[in-house]
Amino acid sequence: MTIRYGKQLAARETPIPGVLLFDLPVHGDNRGWFKENWQREKMLELGLPDFGPVQNNISFNDAVGTTRGIHAEPWDKFISTAVGSVFGAWVDLRAGTSFGTVFTAELDPSTAIFVPRGVGNSYQTLEPNTAYTYLVNDHWSAEKVEEYSFLNLADETVAIDWPIALDDVELSEKDRAHPRLSEVQPL
């Protein structure tokens, strides 16, 4: 795994309103590395909304090419990787002029992204043993899944250029069956 050391903490806007991409300083030595993944005061100064996280989730992925999403949940997320790297793809599934707008980026331990509720989130692992971690501002429950919006990873309209072809990846049957953009009800 290549970690990009020496970055300064910074936030960058993306084409999707409210989605912010962060550079995170990672400090390394002969023992390994350390990063401050989320620090409320510093993040607020850079424009992150005070979204009040209540839960931290980690998705561990064994294989290169594990692909998950596109899911838009009814909460905000702050996402990074603890180990490994991913190709992330985000699609605005909120009602409005930016509906269907796509943003992609590679995330490793030196990057993070803030994804507001209603923006579809997906990723594909680029390294084995990748740990994808995210803070959310609401607790998960089975009942809330009814409030999600889903988009097919292979949707031709948004045309995400996945680094590994979807025919060659680990993918759940549920994710394969999600609707195309023309069938998605905007949130």
Phi and psi restraints in degrees (value plus and minus 20) as a CYANA .aco file:
   2 THR   PHI    -119.1   -79.1
   2 THR   PSI     102.8   142.8
   3 ILE   PHI    -128.0   -88.0
   3 ILE   PSI     115.8   155.8
   4 ARG   PHI    -108.8   -68.8
   4 ARG   PSI      78.5   118.5
   5 TYR   PHI    -101.0   -61.0
   5 TYR   PSI     140.8   180.8
   6 GLY   PHI      66.5   106.5
   6 GLY   PSI     -17.0    23.0
   7 LYS   PHI     -91.8   -51.8
   7 LYS   PSI     130.6   170.6
   8 GLN   PHI    -114.9   -74.9
   8 GLN   PSI     127.6   167.6
   9 LEU   PHI     -81.6   -41.6
   9 LEU   PSI     104.0   144.0
  10 ALA   PHI    -175.1  -135.1
  10 ALA   PSI     134.1   174.1
  11 ALA   PHI    -141.2  -101.2
  11 ALA   PSI     121.9   161.9
  12 ARG   PHI    -147.7  -107.7
  12 ARG   PSI     118.2   158.2
  13 GLU   PHI     -94.2   -54.2
  13 GLU   PSI     138.8   178.8
  14 THR   PHI    -144.3  -104.3
  14 THR   PSI     155.1   195.1
  15 PRO   PHI     -87.8   -47.8
  15 PRO   PSI     -34.5     5.5
  16 ILE   PHI    -115.4   -75.4
  16 ILE   PSI      99.9   139.9
  17 PRO   PHI     -75.0   -35.0
  17 PRO   PSI     109.9   149.9
  18 GLY   PHI      69.2   109.2
  18 GLY   PSI     -34.6     5.4
  19 VAL   PHI    -106.7   -66.7
  19 VAL   PSI     101.7   141.7
  20 LEU   PHI    -139.1   -99.1
  20 LEU   PSI     113.9   153.9
  21 LEU   PHI    -122.3   -82.3
  21 LEU   PSI     109.8   149.8
  22 PHE   PHI    -132.3   -92.3
  22 PHE   PSI     119.2   159.2
  23 ASP   PHI    -113.4   -73.4
  23 ASP   PSI     112.1   152.1
  24 LEU   PHI    -136.3   -96.3
  24 LEU   PSI     111.4   151.4
  25 PRO   PHI     -86.9   -46.9
  25 PRO   PSI     112.2   152.2
  26 VAL   PHI    -141.4  -101.4
  26 VAL   PSI     109.1   149.1
  27 HIS   PHI    -132.1   -92.1
  27 HIS   PSI     104.8   144.8
  28 GLY   PHI    -147.2  -107.2
  28 GLY   PSI     136.3   176.3
  29 ASP   PHI    -171.5  -131.5
  29 ASP   PSI    -184.5  -144.5
  30 ASN   PHI     -84.5   -44.5
  30 ASN   PSI     -34.5     5.5
  31 ARG   PHI    -110.2   -70.2
  31 ARG   PSI     -39.8     0.2
  32 GLY   PHI     121.1   161.1
  32 GLY   PSI    -159.1  -119.1
  33 TRP   PHI    -165.3  -125.3
  33 TRP   PSI     145.3   185.3
  34 PHE   PHI    -159.1  -119.1
  34 PHE   PSI     122.4   162.4
  35 LYS   PHI    -162.6  -122.6
  35 LYS   PSI     130.2   170.2
  36 GLU   PHI    -111.8   -71.8
  36 GLU   PSI      82.7   122.7
  37 ASN   PHI     -92.4   -52.4
  37 ASN   PSI     -59.1   -19.1
  38 TRP   PHI    -170.8  -130.8
  38 TRP   PSI     107.4   147.4
  39 GLN   PHI    -157.4  -117.4
  39 GLN   PSI      89.8   129.8
  40 ARG   PHI     -69.4   -29.4
  40 ARG   PSI     -75.2   -35.2
  41 GLU   PHI     -79.8   -39.8
  41 GLU   PSI     -67.0   -27.0
  42 LYS   PHI     -85.4   -45.4
  42 LYS   PSI     -59.9   -19.9
  43 MET   PHI     -87.4   -47.4
  43 MET   PSI     -60.1   -20.1
  44 LEU   PHI     -81.5   -41.5
  44 LEU   PSI     -59.9   -19.9
  45 GLU   PHI     -80.5   -40.5
  45 GLU   PSI     -48.6    -8.6
  46 LEU   PHI    -110.1   -70.1
  46 LEU   PSI     -18.6    21.4
  47 GLY   PHI      85.6   125.6
  47 GLY   PSI     -18.6    21.4
  48 LEU   PHI     -89.0   -49.0
  48 LEU   PSI     111.1   151.1
  49 PRO   PHI     -82.6   -42.6
  49 PRO   PSI     131.9   171.9
  50 ASP   PHI     -99.2   -59.2
  50 ASP   PSI      58.5    98.5
  51 PHE   PHI    -104.4   -64.4
  51 PHE   PSI     -24.7    15.3
  52 GLY   PHI      41.5    81.5
  52 GLY   PSI      42.9    82.9
  53 PRO   PHI     -79.9   -39.9
  53 PRO   PSI     122.6   162.6
  54 VAL   PHI    -145.1  -105.1
  54 VAL   PSI     -28.6    11.4
  55 GLN   PHI    -170.5  -130.5
  55 GLN   PSI     123.0   163.0
  56 ASN   PHI    -137.7   -97.7
  56 ASN   PSI     108.1   148.1
  57 ASN   PHI    -138.7   -98.7
  57 ASN   PSI     128.8   168.8
  58 ILE   PHI    -151.5  -111.5
  58 ILE   PSI     109.7   149.7
  59 SER   PHI    -130.9   -90.9
  59 SER   PSI      94.1   134.1
  60 PHE   PHI    -115.4   -75.4
  60 PHE   PSI     115.1   155.1
  61 ASN   PHI    -148.0  -108.0
  61 ASN   PSI      97.1   137.1
  62 ASP   PHI     -87.5   -47.5
  62 ASP   PSI     -66.1   -26.1
  63 ALA   PHI    -126.0   -86.0
  63 ALA   PSI     130.4   170.4
  64 VAL   PHI     -83.7   -43.7
  64 VAL   PSI     117.3   157.3
  65 GLY   PHI      72.1   112.1
  65 GLY   PSI     -20.1    19.9
  66 THR   PHI     -81.9   -41.9
  66 THR   PSI     107.3   147.3
  67 THR   PHI    -146.6  -106.6
  67 THR   PSI     111.4   151.4
  68 ARG   PHI    -152.9  -112.9
  68 ARG   PSI     125.4   165.4
  69 GLY   PHI      95.4   135.4
  69 GLY   PSI    -189.7  -149.7
  70 ILE   PHI    -110.0   -70.0
  70 ILE   PSI      98.0   138.0
  71 HIS   PHI    -143.5  -103.5
  71 HIS   PSI     112.3   152.3
  72 ALA   PHI    -132.5   -92.5
  72 ALA   PSI      93.2   133.2
  73 GLU   PHI    -119.2   -79.2
  73 GLU   PSI     145.6   185.6
  74 PRO   PHI    -105.3   -65.3
  74 PRO   PSI      20.4    60.4
  75 TRP   PHI    -172.2  -132.2
  75 TRP   PSI     143.9   183.9
  76 ASP   PHI    -108.1   -68.1
  76 ASP   PSI     133.7   173.7
  77 LYS   PHI    -155.1  -115.1
  77 LYS   PSI     126.2   166.2
  78 PHE   PHI    -141.1  -101.1
  78 PHE   PSI      94.1   134.1
  79 ILE   PHI    -136.0   -96.0
  79 ILE   PSI     120.9   160.9
  80 SER   PHI    -173.7  -133.7
  80 SER   PSI     156.8   196.8
  81 THR   PHI    -131.3   -91.3
  81 THR   PSI     122.5   162.5
  82 ALA   PHI    -107.9   -67.9
  82 ALA   PSI     -56.3   -16.3
  83 VAL   PHI    -164.4  -124.4
  83 VAL   PSI     119.0   159.0
  84 GLY   PHI      67.9   107.9
  84 GLY   PSI    -188.1  -148.1
  85 SER   PHI    -166.7  -126.7
  85 SER   PSI     135.9   175.9
  86 VAL   PHI    -156.2  -116.2
  86 VAL   PSI     134.2   174.2
  87 PHE   PHI    -113.9   -73.9
  87 PHE   PSI      96.5   136.5
  88 GLY   PHI    -122.4   -82.4
  88 GLY   PSI     124.3   164.3
  89 ALA   PHI    -153.6  -113.6
  89 ALA   PSI     111.1   151.1
  90 TRP   PHI    -146.2  -106.2
  90 TRP   PSI     117.3   157.3
  91 VAL   PHI    -150.2  -110.2
  91 VAL   PSI     108.8   148.8
  92 ASP   PHI     -93.1   -53.1
  92 ASP   PSI      94.8   134.8
  93 LEU   PHI    -131.6   -91.6
  93 LEU   PSI      -0.9    39.1
  94 ARG   PHI    -109.1   -69.1
  94 ARG   PSI     130.1   170.1
  95 ALA   PHI     -81.9   -41.9
  95 ALA   PSI     120.6   160.6
  96 GLY   PHI     116.5   156.5
  96 GLY   PSI    -197.0  -157.0
  97 THR   PHI     -89.9   -49.9
  97 THR   PSI     -40.1    -0.1
  98 SER   PHI    -113.2   -73.2
  98 SER   PSI     -14.2    25.8
  99 PHE   PHI     -74.8   -34.8
  99 PHE   PSI     107.9   147.9
 100 GLY   PHI      69.6   109.6
 100 GLY   PSI     -25.9    14.1
 101 THR   PHI     -87.1   -47.1
 101 THR   PSI     117.5   157.5
 102 VAL   PHI    -135.1   -95.1
 102 VAL   PSI     124.0   164.0
 103 PHE   PHI    -157.5  -117.5
 103 PHE   PSI     115.3   155.3
 104 THR   PHI    -147.4  -107.4
 104 THR   PSI     131.2   171.2
 105 ALA   PHI    -183.2  -143.2
 105 ALA   PSI     136.6   176.6
 106 GLU   PHI    -112.4   -72.4
 106 GLU   PSI     111.8   151.8
 107 LEU   PHI    -132.1   -92.1
 107 LEU   PSI     115.0   155.0
 108 ASP   PHI    -156.0  -116.0
 108 ASP   PSI    -195.1  -155.1
 109 PRO   PHI     -79.9   -39.9
 109 PRO   PSI     -35.2     4.8
 110 SER   PHI    -115.2   -75.2
 110 SER   PSI      -9.8    30.2
 111 THR   PHI    -156.7  -116.7
 111 THR   PSI     136.9   176.9
 112 ALA   PHI    -170.1  -130.1
 112 ALA   PSI     143.6   183.6
 113 ILE   PHI    -161.8  -121.8
 113 ILE   PSI     119.9   159.9
 114 PHE   PHI    -119.4   -79.4
 114 PHE   PSI     106.5   146.5
 115 VAL   PHI    -142.0  -102.0
 115 VAL   PSI      91.6   131.6
 116 PRO   PHI     -93.6   -53.6
 116 PRO   PSI     137.2   177.2
 117 ARG   PHI     -71.7   -31.7
 117 ARG   PSI     120.4   160.4
 118 GLY   PHI      71.8   111.8
 118 GLY   PSI     -27.3    12.7
 119 VAL   PHI    -117.7   -77.7
 119 VAL   PSI     104.9   144.9
 120 GLY   PHI     -88.4   -48.4
 120 GLY   PSI     115.2   155.2
 121 ASN   PHI    -138.3   -98.3
 121 ASN   PSI     116.0   156.0
 122 SER   PHI    -174.0  -134.0
 122 SER   PSI     140.0   180.0
 123 TYR   PHI    -176.5  -136.5
 123 TYR   PSI     141.9   181.9
 124 GLN   PHI    -153.5  -113.5
 124 GLN   PSI     107.5   147.5
 125 THR   PHI     -93.1   -53.1
 125 THR   PSI     118.7   158.7
 126 LEU   PHI    -125.7   -85.7
 126 LEU   PSI     -27.6    12.4
 127 GLU   PHI    -160.1  -120.1
 127 GLU   PSI     132.0   172.0
 128 PRO   PHI     -88.5   -48.5
 128 PRO   PSI     138.0   178.0
 129 ASN   PHI      36.0    76.0
 129 ASN   PSI      29.5    69.5
 130 THR   PHI    -112.4   -72.4
 130 THR   PSI     110.5   150.5
 131 ALA   PHI    -129.1   -89.1
 131 ALA   PSI      93.9   133.9
 132 TYR   PHI    -121.2   -81.2
 132 TYR   PSI     101.7   141.7
 133 THR   PHI    -142.6  -102.6
 133 THR   PSI     123.3   163.3
 134 TYR   PHI    -170.9  -130.9
 134 TYR   PSI     118.0   158.0
 135 LEU   PHI    -109.5   -69.5
 135 LEU   PSI     120.7   160.7
 136 VAL   PHI    -151.5  -111.5
 136 VAL   PSI     136.2   176.2
 137 ASN   PHI    -125.7   -85.7
 137 ASN   PSI       5.5    45.5
 138 ASP   PHI    -175.4  -135.4
 138 ASP   PSI     134.7   174.7
 139 HIS   PHI    -103.3   -63.3
 139 HIS   PSI     120.4   160.4
 140 TRP   PHI     -90.0   -50.0
 140 TRP   PSI     123.2   163.2
 141 SER   PHI    -172.9  -132.9
 141 SER   PSI     132.4   172.4
 142 ALA   PHI     -79.2   -39.2
 142 ALA   PSI     -53.8   -13.8
 143 GLU   PHI     -85.3   -45.3
 143 GLU   PSI     -51.0   -11.0
 144 LYS   PHI     -93.5   -53.5
 144 LYS   PSI     -37.6     2.4
 145 VAL   PHI     -78.5   -38.5
 145 VAL   PSI     -49.2    -9.2
 146 GLU   PHI     -84.0   -44.0
 146 GLU   PSI     -40.4    -0.4
 147 GLU   PHI    -109.5   -69.5
 147 GLU   PSI     -26.7    13.3
 148 TYR   PHI     -91.1   -51.1
 148 TYR   PSI     139.3   179.3
 149 SER   PHI    -142.1  -102.1
 149 SER   PSI     121.9   161.9
 150 PHE   PHI    -145.2  -105.2
 150 PHE   PSI     130.8   170.8
 151 LEU   PHI    -157.6  -117.6
 151 LEU   PSI     121.2   161.2
 152 ASN   PHI     -87.6   -47.6
 152 ASN   PSI     112.8   152.8
 153 LEU   PHI     -80.5   -40.5
 153 LEU   PSI     -45.6    -5.6
 154 ALA   PHI    -119.5   -79.5
 154 ALA   PSI      -4.5    35.5
 155 ASP   PHI     -74.9   -34.9
 155 ASP   PSI     107.8   147.8
 156 GLU   PHI     -92.6   -52.6
 156 GLU   PSI     -45.9    -5.9
 157 THR   PHI     -90.4   -50.4
 157 THR   PSI     -66.7   -26.7
 158 VAL   PHI    -101.5   -61.5
 158 VAL   PSI     -44.6    -4.6
 159 ALA   PHI      27.7    67.7
 159 ALA   PSI      37.8    77.8
 160 ILE   PHI     -88.4   -48.4
 160 ILE   PSI     110.9   150.9
 161 ASP   PHI    -110.7   -70.7
 161 ASP   PSI      60.0   100.0
 162 TRP   PHI     -84.3   -44.3
 162 TRP   PSI     115.5   155.5
 163 PRO   PHI     -84.5   -44.5
 163 PRO   PSI     -51.0   -11.0
 164 ILE   PHI    -136.2   -96.2
 164 ILE   PSI     105.9   145.9
 165 ALA   PHI     -74.2   -34.2
 165 ALA   PSI     119.6   159.6
 166 LEU   PHI     -81.7   -41.7
 166 LEU   PSI     -42.6    -2.6
 167 ASP   PHI     -90.5   -50.5
 167 ASP   PSI     -36.9     3.1
 168 ASP   PHI    -131.9   -91.9
 168 ASP   PSI      -1.5    38.5
 169 VAL   PHI    -139.3   -99.3
 169 VAL   PSI     145.5   185.5
 170 GLU   PHI    -101.0   -61.0
 170 GLU   PSI     101.5   141.5
 171 LEU   PHI    -167.5  -127.5
 171 LEU   PSI     119.0   159.0
 172 SER   PHI     -96.7   -56.7
 172 SER   PSI     134.0   174.0
 173 GLU   PHI     -83.0   -43.0
 173 GLU   PSI     -55.5   -15.5
 174 LYS   PHI     -79.8   -39.8
 174 LYS   PSI     -65.5   -25.5
 175 ASP   PHI     -86.5   -46.5
 175 ASP   PSI     -53.2   -13.2
 176 ARG   PHI     -84.8   -44.8
 176 ARG   PSI     -47.3    -7.3
 177 ALA   PHI    -116.2   -76.2
 177 ALA   PSI     -17.4    22.6
 178 HIS   PHI     -86.0   -46.0
 178 HIS   PSI     135.0   175.0
 179 PRO   PHI     -92.1   -52.1
 179 PRO   PSI     141.5   181.5
 180 ARG   PHI     -97.1   -57.1
 180 ARG   PSI     144.6   184.6
 181 LEU   PHI     -77.9   -37.9
 181 LEU   PSI     -58.5   -18.5
 182 SER   PHI     -82.6   -42.6
 182 SER   PSI     -39.0     1.0
 183 GLU   PHI    -121.1   -81.1
 183 GLU   PSI     -24.3    15.7
 184 VAL   PHI    -100.4   -60.4
 184 VAL   PSI     110.2   150.2
 185 GLN   PHI    -103.8   -63.8
 185 GLN   PSI      95.0   135.0
 186 PRO   PHI     -78.9   -38.9
 186 PRO   PSI     124.6   164.6
